[in-house]
Amino acid sequence: MFPEQIKTFREMVTLKDGAYILLRPMVPEDKQRLVEYYSSVSDEDLRYFRDHVKDHQLIQEWCDNLDYGKVLPLLALSKDRVVGSASLHFFDGPKRHVGEMRLFLAKDFRKRGLGMKMIRAMIDLARKQGLSILTAEIITDFTKFVKAFEQLGFKSMCVLDDYFMFPDGDFCDIVLMMLHLRTKTDEF
């Protein structure tokens, strides 16, 4: 997909409880929506983020420096409110065929099927971007997340001991999950 095609990507999904959610790429005009979305992140959830998402300057930088060729951020909107975010991170050089996926849902939209729908959309976008492999790093204690990714075809490749360090210096293990987007075929 070219950047213009990405900008126009839209998908309406229906959750288990009948709620309608629009999935679409983040655009610069989403700054205030993102500030509101991330301001409600609990301190417990904040520990798992790679960035301090409550920093308004960081969100401003994300909006000002959108580059769908490096990171493709996908938002889930209920009416005008962001209730979920996923991102597809691209690499250069020998990993240019690999994408890494990240996902976060608002607390009141968890356990409603939104996560699965967003993962499916990210898999589709990764295929359209020509990627061969999609990865996700999941904290080993989050067994339900691991099972959800497995239901969509991801395989647990390995456990990385003490791979994730919390802001307070504690460590936890990560499951590296991988989905092959192209089937390997042996030609004869």
C-alpha positions as CSV (number, residue, x, y, z in Angstrom):
1,M,0.0,0.0,0.0
2,F,1.2,3.5,-0.8
3,P,0.9,6.3,1.8
4,E,-2.2,7.7,0.1
5,Q,-3.9,4.3,0.2
6,I,-3.0,3.9,3.9
7,K,-4.5,7.4,4.7
8,T,-7.8,6.3,3.1
9,F,-7.9,2.8,4.9
10,R,-11.1,2.5,6.9
11,E,-12.7,-0.6,8.4
12,M,-15.9,-0.7,10.5
13,V,-16.0,-3.6,13.0
14,T,-18.8,-4.7,15.3
15,L,-17.9,-5.9,18.8
16,K,-19.4,-8.8,20.6
17,D,-21.8,-6.4,22.4
18,G,-22.9,-4.7,19.2
19,A,-20.8,-1.6,19.5
20,Y,-19.6,-0.2,16.2
21,I,-15.9,0.8,16.0
22,L,-14.1,2.6,13.2
23,L,-10.5,1.4,12.5
24,R,-8.3,3.9,10.6
25,P,-4.8,5.2,10.5
26,M,-3.8,8.0,12.9
27,V,-3.6,11.5,11.3
28,P,-2.0,14.7,12.6
29,E,-5.5,16.0,13.6
30,D,-5.8,13.2,16.2
31,K,-3.5,14.9,18.7
32,Q,-6.3,16.0,21.2
33,R,-8.0,12.6,20.9
34,L,-4.7,10.9,21.7
35,V,-4.0,13.2,24.7
36,E,-7.5,12.2,26.1
37,Y,-6.9,8.5,25.3
38,Y,-3.5,8.3,27.0
39,S,-4.4,10.6,29.9
40,S,-6.7,7.8,31.2
41,V,-3.9,5.2,31.2
42,S,-3.6,3.8,34.7
43,D,-0.2,3.9,36.5
44,E,-0.2,0.1,36.3
45,D,-0.7,0.1,32.5
46,L,1.8,2.9,32.1
47,R,4.5,0.6,33.4
48,Y,4.3,-1.5,30.2
49,F,4.7,1.3,27.7
50,R,8.0,2.0,25.9
51,D,7.3,5.7,26.0
52,H,5.8,8.0,28.6
53,V,2.5,8.4,26.7
54,K,1.1,11.0,29.1
55,D,3.6,13.5,27.8
56,H,1.7,15.8,25.5
57,Q,5.0,16.8,23.8
58,L,5.6,13.2,22.8
59,I,2.1,12.9,21.3
60,Q,2.7,16.2,19.5
61,E,5.9,14.8,18.0
62,W,4.1,11.6,16.9
63,C,1.4,13.7,15.1
64,D,4.0,16.1,13.6
65,N,6.3,13.4,12.3
66,L,3.9,10.7,11.0
67,D,5.8,8.5,8.5
68,Y,3.7,5.5,7.5
69,G,6.9,4.0,6.0
70,K,8.4,3.7,9.5
71,V,5.4,3.3,11.8
72,L,1.8,2.7,10.8
73,P,-0.4,3.7,13.7
74,L,-4.0,2.4,13.6
75,L,-6.7,3.8,15.9
76,A,-10.0,2.4,17.0
77,L,-12.7,5.0,17.4
78,S,-16.0,4.7,19.2
79,K,-17.8,7.8,17.8
80,D,-15.1,10.4,18.2
81,R,-13.2,8.7,21.1
82,V,-10.0,6.7,20.7
83,V,-10.6,3.4,22.4
84,G,-7.7,1.4,21.0
85,S,-4.4,1.8,19.3
86,A,-2.1,-0.5,17.4
87,S,1.1,0.1,15.5
88,L,3.1,-1.7,12.9
89,H,6.8,-0.9,13.1
90,F,9.0,-1.4,10.0
91,F,12.7,-2.1,9.8
92,D,15.5,-1.5,7.3
93,G,18.2,-3.7,5.9
94,P,18.2,-7.4,6.7
95,K,14.9,-7.0,8.7
96,R,13.0,-5.1,6.0
97,H,10.7,-8.1,5.5
98,V,9.7,-8.0,9.3
99,G,7.2,-5.9,11.1
100,E,6.6,-5.6,14.8
101,M,3.1,-5.1,16.1
102,R,2.1,-3.3,19.3
103,L,-1.4,-2.9,20.8
104,F,-3.2,-1.1,23.6
105,L,-6.9,-0.9,24.5
106,A,-8.8,1.5,26.8
107,K,-9.8,-0.3,29.9
108,D,-13.6,-0.2,29.1
109,F,-13.0,-1.8,25.7
110,R,-11.1,-4.8,26.9
111,K,-12.6,-8.3,26.7
112,R,-15.1,-7.1,24.1
113,G,-13.4,-8.5,21.0
114,L,-11.7,-5.3,19.9
115,G,-8.2,-6.6,20.4
116,M,-8.7,-9.6,18.1
117,K,-10.3,-7.3,15.4
118,M,-7.3,-4.9,15.6
119,I,-4.8,-7.7,15.4
120,R,-6.6,-9.1,12.3
121,A,-6.5,-5.6,10.7
122,M,-2.8,-5.2,11.4
123,I,-2.1,-8.6,9.9
124,D,-4.0,-7.5,6.8
125,L,-2.1,-4.2,6.6
126,A,1.2,-6.0,7.1
127,R,0.5,-8.3,4.2
128,K,-0.5,-5.3,2.0
129,Q,2.8,-3.7,3.0
130,G,4.6,-6.8,1.6
131,L,6.0,-8.0,4.9
132,S,6.9,-11.7,5.3
133,I,7.0,-11.9,9.1
134,L,5.0,-10.1,11.8
135,T,6.3,-10.2,15.4
136,A,4.9,-9.3,18.8
137,E,6.5,-9.2,22.2
138,I,4.2,-10.2,25.0
139,I,4.9,-10.3,28.7
140,T,4.8,-14.0,29.7
141,D,2.3,-13.3,32.6
142,F,-0.3,-12.2,30.0
143,T,-1.3,-15.7,29.0
144,K,-4.6,-14.6,27.6
145,F,-2.8,-12.3,25.2
146,V,-0.5,-15.1,24.1
147,K,-3.5,-17.4,23.5
148,A,-5.3,-14.6,21.5
149,F,-2.3,-14.2,19.2
150,E,-2.0,-18.0,18.9
151,Q,-5.6,-18.2,17.8
152,L,-4.7,-15.8,14.9
153,G,-1.8,-18.0,13.8
154,F,1.1,-16.6,15.7
155,K,3.6,-19.1,17.2
156,S,5.6,-18.7,20.4
157,M,9.2,-18.7,19.2
158,C,11.0,-18.3,22.5
159,V,10.9,-16.8,26.0
160,L,13.4,-13.9,26.5
161,D,14.3,-13.9,30.2
162,D,14.4,-10.5,32.0
163,Y,14.0,-8.9,28.6
164,F,11.6,-6.1,29.7
165,M,12.6,-3.7,32.4
166,F,9.9,-1.7,34.2
167,P,10.5,2.0,35.2
168,D,11.2,0.9,38.8
169,G,14.0,-1.5,37.6
170,D,12.1,-4.8,38.0
171,F,12.4,-7.2,35.1
172,C,9.9,-9.6,33.5
173,D,10.1,-12.2,30.7
174,I,8.8,-11.7,27.2
175,V,7.3,-14.3,24.8
176,L,8.5,-13.5,21.2
177,M,5.6,-14.4,18.9
178,M,5.9,-14.7,15.2
179,L,3.4,-15.0,12.3
180,H,4.7,-16.0,8.8
181,L,2.6,-14.0,6.4
182,R,3.7,-15.9,3.3
183,T,3.6,-19.6,3.1
184,K,6.9,-21.2,2.2
185,T,6.7,-23.3,-0.9
186,D,9.4,-25.5,-2.3
187,E,9.5,-25.3,-6.0
188,F,10.1,-28.5,-8.1
